[in-house]
Each structure stands twice: as structure tokens, then as C-alpha cells.
Amino acid sequence: MGRPALRVDQFGTFRGDTMTPDQTKLARRRLSLGIVNVGFWVTASICGLALIRSGRGSIDASTIVAIVAAVWGVQAIFDTLGGVLLMPGIRPTPWAFLKAWGHGAMVHTLVVAVIGVVATLSLRWTGGFCTGLAASTVALALTRRFLHAAMSGGGFRPVTIGSGEKLLSTRVDDPSFTGGLIGFGSHAGVLVSEAWCQNLPGSELQVELSRRRWQATQGLPFRTVIILLLWNLTGCQTGALTFDLGSLPTGAALLGQACWMTLWSFLGLLVLPSLGRASVFAADRAVASMKLDPSGWIRRLPTMTGEDGNDRPWVEAIFYPIPSAARRMNSLGSPVRGPVFGDLARSQLFYSLAGLTLLGRAVHCNVGRPALWVFPPSA
């Protein structure tokens, strides 16, 4: 499959007209790293559930602390590989990576800790984790903008583009940062990288803003959160019934919840990309119907995200929520098939935090890149 794209030679600076073999090779290596990282936590979660089911060993406060430290240390190794050795664009120096990653990782850990407290209170007051998961999901949705600023270190600046539209820009060094919609309804704010405002052709920036405005007016952000909340509540209740988590001591129940929701989130990684792809095609067609030409933007986006689907449809359907540029171009003249749910797969990477999982950091697009942990690359 041909891959029409442009190259990124430094953070936020675009040039060239093809994706180089080195860029394609790097994308494949990142996919392999993500598979290994996710596979590690899935295996660890299965072992954790087996340990809890067997009833062997006690899980007290000191054990929980030891587990958290081990998890933090192991993920730090994967993050270093993804954030330094396999970083698209210009690789940061070890010190620059450590500074940005350390800040983001500490904030991320604090968020998980707070959600853990909410989960504990939910267990004590209601006998289960569903109430705490629902409350954490709502909190994540309402504070998404502030969590991004805290983890990435990027502030916000209002910008008005040539067409008179207003948006928010944030300064991040990661070339794969695409931002997203902040809030719900027709008045949702559009967040983009500061580099986009400075370097993207006005026509292409207008196309993406129009795509996002269309998604907001269609209610896709709210629809996405509701669907993911139902998805995660279903998983939470399934785990509670399967492992009888409510009857376990608090430490064992929390560990069981984290392990089970990791497996449930892994299932989501396999299922949700196919369910959310229609929203990408629908937004492309909506923009085309506005008499805007989305082809230039569609071709450019893969170079910024560092991925352009896969030649094998089944691989793309599972691992790439953003279809390849070639498939998006081919779909412009075809009706959208199936319901339009919204950006389920990439949004779930963020909202899976409510289930005490690390998979949002482990997948290939996010590993080692704090700027993407709240707003993973999306279209």
C-alpha cells in the first residue's frame, strides 16, 4: 500500500512529501514495544488474579506499597525505551526525557493514587467498585484539560485563526500530540498543539477544526464517555461477580480490581478500534460536504502521529484506531457504514485510569510520552 505522507524533521516542523523507510521501520518497532509492554501487564494481571484466587499469601499495606513500587519501576523501563530510543522526530536527551517524564509520571501516579482512594471508599461504603469507577470517570472527564496541563507541563493559550475561529493551543514537544475536544456539546473547546498554529497551512488547520466542530455538534464526545462508562461498569461488575471481590480484604480486593480491569481494558484494545473507525470516516465526509478538501490534511496527519495504519487489514483493525491515509482517502466517496460512536479506542486509554490500569501508558502510541497520556493521538 502506498503511504502518502509528509515528514516531521523536528518537533512541530513539517517538510517533505513521503514517509521514509526509517519512519515506517520506527513505527513497526514502536508497535512491537507496545505489544510487549501490554503483554507484560496482561500476563502480570493473570498471575495476580491467580494468586488472589488461590488465597495464598497476605496482601497488607506494605505489600501494596511494594507492588506499586515494582509496577512503577517496570513501567519506567518501558517508558525509557519508548520515550528515548524509539521516539519519533528528534530524540530528547536523557536529561530532557527524565525531566519531562519524571514530572508526568509523578502526576500520573498521584492521579492513580487518588482513584485508588475513591475505589477503597466505594468498596467500604457500597461493597463494590462500580460507584467509585463511575465517580472517577466523571472526574476524569471534567478535569481532562487540567490533567493534561499537569502531566505535560504545557499551558494553554487562546488563539484566533484566520477564519475567526477560536481555539486553545498548548506547547508540547511531542510531534504526535493532536489535542482534542475539551468539554461537551456544541460549545466544546478545541485543543491543538502550538506548532500546528504556527506551521500548518491555514487550509489544513481549518479542515481539522471543522472536523472537530462537526464531532462536537454531533455530540460524539459525550456519547463516547457514556459508552465507555457503560463498557467499564460492565467489566467492573463482571469482575466483582467472577472473583467475589467484595468479600475480600481491602488490599486483595484493590489488587484484584486493578488486575481484572487491566484484562478488561485489554479486551477493549482489541474490540474498540473497529467500533470507533466509522467516526473518522464520518468526520472526513462531513468536511468534504462543507466544500473543504481534506486530502492534504489526511496525508499529513500520519507523519505527526508516527503511524499510518497497516497493510494487513486485521492488524490495522486491532492496533490502529486511526485508519491509514489511503483508506481514508478511498472512503471519501463511500457512505459511512455502521453507527458512529466516537473516538472509543483512544479515549478509553485515558478513561481506563478509572479502573486502576496502566494500559493507557503501555500502548505503542503512548509509551514513554507523558504529553499523550491524557490526549492520545486521534483524528
C-alpha positions in Angstrom: 0.0 0.0 0.0 1.3 3.4 -0.8 1.6 5.8 2.1 1.2 9.4 1.0 2.5 11.5 3.9 4.8 14.3 4.9 7.8 14.1 7.2 8.5 15.7 10.6 12.1 16.7 10.9 11.7 18.2 14.3 9.0 18.8 16.9 6.2 20.6 15.1 8.1 21.3 11.8 6.8 19.7 8.7 8.6 19.1 5.4 9.0 16.6 2.6 6.4 14.6 0.7 6.8 10.9 1.7 7.1 8.7 4.8 10.7 7.4 4.7 11.6 3.7 5.2 13.2 4.7 8.5 9.9 6.2 9.7 8.0 3.1 8.7 10.5 0.9 10.5 10.3 3.0 13.6 6.5 2.8 13.6 6.8 -1.0 13.5 9.3 -1.1 16.3 7.0 1.1 18.5 4.2 -1.3 17.7 6.3 -4.2 18.9 7.3 -2.4 22.0 3.6 -1.6 22.8 2.7 -5.2 22.3 5.4 -6.4 24.6 4.5 -3.7 27.2 0.8 -4.5 27.1 1.5 -8.3 27.1 3.6 -7.9 30.2 0.9 -6.3 32.2 -1.7 -8.7 30.9 0.4 -11.6 32.0 1.1 -10.0 35.4 -2.6 -9.4 35.9 -3.4 -13.0 35.1 -0.8 -14.1 37.7 -2.2 -11.6 40.2 -5.7 -12.9 39.8 -4.5 -16.5 40.1 -2.7 -15.6 43.4 -5.8 -14.0 44.8 -8.0 -16.9 43.7 -5.7 -19.4 45.4 -5.9 -17.5 48.7 -2.2 -17.8 49.3 -0.2 -15.0 51.0 -1.5 -11.9 52.7 -1.8 -8.6 50.9 -1.3 -5.9 53.5 -0.4 -2.2 53.2 3.3 -2.9 52.9 2.7 -5.5 50.2 0.6 -2.9 48.3 3.4 -0.4 48.5 5.9 -3.0 47.3 3.6 -3.8 44.3 3.2 -0.2 43.4 6.9 0.4 43.5 7.6 -2.7 41.3 4.9 -1.6 38.8 6.3 1.9 38.7 9.9 0.6 38.2 9.0 -1.8 35.4 6.9 0.7 33.5 9.8 3.2 33.8 11.9 0.8 31.8 9.3 0.5 29.0 8.8 4.3 29.1 12.5 4.9 28.6 12.6 2.7 25.6 9.6 4.4 24.1 10.5 7.9 25.1 14.1 7.9 24.1 15.3 5.1 21.9 12.1 4.8 19.8 10.9 8.4 19.9 9.7 9.8 16.5 11.2 13.1 15.4 14.3 14.4 17.3 15.1 12.2 20.2 15.3 14.1 23.5 18.5 13.9 25.5 18.4 11.6 28.5 18.2 14.5 30.9 15.4 16.2 28.9 13.4 13.0 28.8 14.0 12.3 32.5 12.8 15.8 33.4 9.6 15.7 31.4 8.9 12.0 32.1 9.6 12.3 35.8 7.1 15.2 36.1 4.4 13.4 34.1 4.9 10.1 35.8 4.6 11.6 39.3 1.4 13.4 38.4 0.1 10.2 36.7 0.9 8.2 39.9 -0.9 10.8 42.0 -4.0 10.5 39.9 -4.0 6.7 40.2 -3.5 7.0 43.9 -6.5 9.3 44.2 -8.6 6.9 42.2 -7.4 4.1 44.4 -8.7 6.1 47.5 -12.0 6.6 45.7 -12.1 2.9 44.9 -11.4 2.0 48.5 -14.2 4.2 49.8 -16.5 2.8 47.2 -15.7 -0.7 48.4 -16.3 0.2 52.1 -19.5 2.1 51.6 -21.2 0.2 48.8 -19.5 -3.3 48.9 -18.1 -2.9 45.3 -16.1 -0.7 42.9 -18.8 0.4 40.4 -19.8 3.6 42.2 -16.1 4.6 42.6 -15.4 3.8 39.0 -18.4 5.9 37.8 -17.3 8.8 40.1 -13.7 8.6 38.9 -14.8 8.6 35.2 -16.9 11.7 35.7 -14.0 13.4 37.5 -11.6 12.4 34.7 -13.9 13.9 32.1 -14.4 17.2 33.9 -10.7 17.7 34.7 -9.2 16.4 31.5 -7.8 19.8 30.4 -6.1 20.4 33.8 -4.7 16.9 33.9 -3.1 17.4 30.5 -1.5 20.6 31.7 -0.2 18.9 34.9 1.2 15.8 33.1 2.7 17.5 30.0 3.7 20.8 31.6 2.1 22.7 28.7 0.0 25.7 29.5 -3.0 26.9 27.4 -3.2 30.0 25.2 -6.3 31.2 23.4 -5.8 31.6 19.6 -7.9 33.1 16.9 -7.1 31.8 13.4 -7.7 33.5 10.1 -11.3 32.3 9.7 -12.1 34.0 13.1 -12.5 30.7 14.9 -11.2 30.5 18.5 -9.3 27.5 19.9 -6.8 26.6 22.6 -3.2 25.9 21.9 -0.7 24.2 24.2 3.1 24.0 23.9 4.2 20.4 23.9 7.4 19.0 22.4 5.9 15.7 21.3 5.3 15.8 17.5 2.4 13.2 17.8 0.3 15.4 20.0 -3.0 16.0 18.3 -5.0 17.5 21.2 -8.8 17.0 21.1 -12.1 18.4 22.3 -12.4 19.9 25.8 -15.9 19.7 27.2 -19.2 18.6 25.6 -21.8 19.9 23.3 -21.6 22.4 20.5 -19.5 24.8 22.7 -16.7 22.3 23.4 -13.3 23.8 23.1 -10.8 22.7 20.5 -7.2 22.0 21.8 -4.3 21.7 19.4 -0.6 21.9 19.5 1.0 25.4 19.3 3.2 24.0 16.5 0.0 23.4 14.4 -1.0 27.1 14.7 2.5 28.2 13.7 3.3 25.7 10.9 0.3 24.1 9.4 -1.2 25.6 6.2 -4.3 27.5 7.1 -6.5 25.4 4.8 -5.4 22.2 6.6 -5.8 23.6 10.1 -9.3 24.7 9.0 -10.1 21.2 7.8 -9.2 19.7 11.2 -11.0 22.4 13.2 -14.1 21.8 11.0 -13.9 18.0 11.7 -13.8 18.6 15.4 -16.6 21.1 15.3 -18.7 18.6 13.5 -17.9 15.9 16.1 -18.9 18.3 18.9 -22.2 19.3 17.3 -23.0 15.6 16.7 -22.5 15.0 20.5 -19.7 12.5 19.9 -17.5 13.4 22.9 -20.5 12.9 25.3 -21.6 9.8 23.5 -18.1 8.4 23.8 -17.8 9.0 27.5 -21.3 7.4 28.1 -20.4 4.3 26.1 -17.0 3.9 27.8 -18.6 4.3 31.2 -21.1 1.6 30.4 -18.3 -0.6 29.0 -16.1 -0.2 32.1 -19.1 -0.6 34.5 -19.9 -3.9 32.7 -16.3 -5.1 33.2 -16.3 -3.9 36.8 -19.4 -5.8 37.7 -18.3 -8.9 35.8 -15.0 -9.0 37.7 -16.9 -8.5 41.0 -19.1 -11.4 40.3 -16.4 -13.7 38.9 -13.9 -13.2 41.7 -16.2 -12.1 44.5 -14.0 -9.0 45.1 -16.4 -7.5 47.7 -15.8 -10.3 50.1 -12.0 -10.0 50.1 -9.8 -7.8 52.4 -9.3 -4.3 51.1 -5.8 -4.9 49.8 -6.6 -8.1 47.9 -9.8 -6.5 46.5 -7.9 -3.5 45.2 -5.3 -5.7 43.6 -8.0 -7.9 42.1 -9.8 -4.9 40.7 -6.7 -3.5 39.1 -5.7 -6.9 37.6 -9.2 -7.6 36.3 -9.8 -4.2 34.8 -6.4 -4.5 33.1 -7.7 -7.6 31.4 -11.0 -5.9 30.6 -9.1 -2.9 29.2 -7.0 -5.3 27.1 -10.2 -6.7 25.6 -11.2 -3.1 24.8 -7.9 -2.6 23.0 -8.9 -5.5 20.7 -12.6 -4.6 20.2 -13.0 -0.8 20.4 -10.7 0.3 17.5 -13.1 -1.3 14.9 -16.1 0.3 16.6 -14.7 3.8 16.5 -13.2 3.9 13.0 -16.6 5.0 11.5 -16.3 8.3 13.3 -13.1 9.1 11.5 -14.6 8.4 8.1 -17.8 10.3 9.0 -15.9 13.4 10.0 -13.9 13.3 6.8 -17.1 13.1 4.7 -18.7 15.8 6.7 -15.8 18.2 6.0 -15.9 17.3 2.3 -19.6 18.1 2.2 -18.7 21.6 3.5 -16.8 22.1 0.3 -13.4 21.8 2.1 -10.7 19.5 0.7 -9.5 17.2 3.4 -7.0 15.3 1.3 -3.9 17.4 2.2 -4.7 17.0 5.9 -5.4 13.3 5.7 -2.0 12.8 4.0 -0.2 14.9 6.5 -1.5 13.5 9.8 0.4 10.2 9.7 3.7 11.9 9.8 2.8 13.7 13.0 1.3 10.7 14.8 4.1 8.4 13.6 1.7 5.8 12.3 -0.2 5.2 9.0 -2.3 2.0 9.6 -1.0 -1.3 8.3 -1.0 -3.2 5.1 -2.8 -6.0 6.7 -6.5 -5.1 7.4 -6.8 -7.2 10.6 -3.7 -5.6 12.1 -5.0 -2.2 11.3 -8.4 -3.1 12.7 -6.9 -4.1 16.1 -4.0 -1.8 16.6 -4.8 1.4 14.7 -7.9 3.3 15.6 -6.9 5.9 13.0 -7.3 4.3 9.6 -4.4 4.7 7.1 -4.4 7.8 4.9 -5.0 5.6 1.8 -8.2 4.1 3.4 -9.4 7.4 4.5 -9.0 8.8 1.0 -10.8 5.9 -0.5 -13.7 6.2 1.9 -14.4 9.9 1.0 -16.7 8.8 -1.9 -18.4 6.0 0.0 -21.2 6.1 2.6 -20.2 5.5 6.2 -21.1 2.0 7.3 -22.4 1.3 10.8 -23.2 3.6 13.7 -20.9 6.5 14.6 -19.9 6.1 18.3 -17.0 8.5 18.6 -13.3 8.0 19.4 -13.8 5.0 21.6 -10.4 3.3 21.5 -8.1 6.2 22.1 -10.5 7.8 24.7 -10.5 4.5 26.6 -6.8 4.8 27.0 -7.4 7.8 29.2 -10.6 6.7 30.9 -9.2 3.2 31.7 -7.4 5.1 34.6 -10.7 4.8 36.5 -10.1 1.1 36.6 -6.6 1.4 38.1 -4.9 0.2 34.9 -1.6 1.3 33.3 -2.6 0.2 29.7 -3.1 3.9 28.7 0.6 4.3 29.2 1.7 1.0 27.8 0.2 1.0 24.3 2.5 1.8 21.4 1.3 5.3 20.7 1.7 6.5 24.3 4.6 4.5 25.9 7.2 7.0 27.3 5.3 10.1 26.2 3.5 12.0 29.0 2.2 14.6 26.7 -0.1 11.9 25.1 -1.3 10.2 28.3 -4.4 12.4 28.6 -4.9 13.2 24.9 -3.7 10.2 22.9 -3.2 10.7 19.1 -6.6 10.9 17.5 -8.3 12.0 14.3 
